[in-house]
Amino acid sequence: MIEVFAEYGTIGVMVVLFAGQIMFLQKTLMSKLKEVEDITIQLINRWNKSDEKAERRHERSVIEMNQITDDLNFLKGRINGGTRG
């Protein structure tokens, strides 16, 4: 009878230790997953900010090129208008 209790007690201890190990690993993995998720969100936010800056630079370049084109067209009109008169 004592052998049965000893055997079941040993099995019970092993089950408890195994369950404890699974719970510990689950908590550890979930905390690491949360860290990775936070890093990913920060990286995406940084890319979005970088895209916004690039878009603003592109818009400024387009505006400046339009101004140069307008000035060039004005000069062409003055040159063409001056040779006809």
C-alpha positions as CSV (number, residue, x, y, z in Angstrom):
1,M,0.0,0.0,0.0
2,I,2.8,2.4,0.8
3,E,4.4,1.5,-2.5
4,V,1.2,2.6,-4.3
5,F,1.1,6.0,-2.5
6,A,4.8,6.5,-3.2
7,E,4.3,5.7,-6.9
8,Y,1.3,8.0,-7.2
9,G,3.0,10.7,-5.1
10,T,6.0,10.6,-7.4
11,I,3.7,10.7,-10.5
12,G,1.8,13.6,-8.9
13,V,5.0,15.5,-8.2
14,M,6.2,15.0,-11.8
15,V,2.8,16.2,-13.1
16,V,3.0,19.3,-10.9
17,L,6.5,20.1,-11.9
18,F,5.7,19.6,-15.6
19,A,2.6,21.9,-15.3
20,G,4.7,24.5,-13.5
21,Q,7.3,24.4,-16.2
22,I,4.7,24.8,-18.9
23,M,3.2,27.8,-17.1
24,F,6.6,29.4,-16.6
25,L,7.5,28.9,-20.3
26,Q,4.1,30.3,-21.4
27,K,4.6,33.5,-19.2
28,T,8.1,33.9,-20.5
29,L,7.2,33.5,-24.1
30,M,4.2,35.8,-23.8
31,S,6.4,38.5,-22.3
32,K,8.9,38.1,-25.1
33,L,6.2,38.2,-27.7
34,K,4.9,41.5,-26.2
35,E,8.4,42.9,-26.5
36,V,8.7,41.9,-30.1
37,E,5.3,43.3,-30.8
38,D,6.3,46.6,-29.3
39,I,9.5,46.7,-31.3
40,T,7.6,46.0,-34.5
41,I,5.1,48.8,-33.8
42,Q,7.9,51.2,-33.2
43,L,9.6,50.2,-36.4
44,I,6.4,50.6,-38.4
45,N,5.9,54.1,-36.8
46,R,9.5,55.0,-37.7
47,W,8.9,53.9,-41.3
48,N,5.7,55.9,-41.5
49,K,7.5,59.0,-40.3
50,S,10.3,58.5,-42.8
51,D,7.7,58.1,-45.6
52,E,6.1,61.4,-44.5
53,K,9.4,63.2,-44.6
54,A,10.2,61.8,-48.1
55,E,6.7,62.8,-49.3
56,R,7.3,66.4,-48.0
57,R,10.7,66.5,-49.8
58,H,9.1,65.3,-53.0
59,E,6.3,67.9,-52.7
60,R,8.8,70.7,-52.2
61,S,10.9,69.5,-55.2
62,V,7.8,69.4,-57.4
63,I,6.8,72.9,-56.3
64,E,10.3,74.2,-57.0
65,M,10.4,72.5,-60.4
66,N,7.0,74.1,-61.3
67,Q,8.3,77.5,-60.3
68,I,11.4,77.0,-62.5
69,T,9.3,75.8,-65.4
70,D,7.0,78.9,-65.0
71,D,10.1,81.2,-65.0
72,L,11.5,79.4,-68.0
73,N,8.2,79.7,-69.9
74,F,8.1,83.4,-69.0
75,L,11.6,83.9,-70.4
76,K,10.8,82.0,-73.5
77,G,7.7,84.1,-74.0
78,R,9.7,87.3,-73.6
79,I,12.3,86.1,-76.0
80,N,9.8,85.0,-78.6
81,G,7.7,88.1,-78.1
82,G,10.8,90.4,-78.4
83,T,11.9,88.9,-81.7
84,R,8.5,89.3,-83.4
85,G,8.0,92.9,-82.5
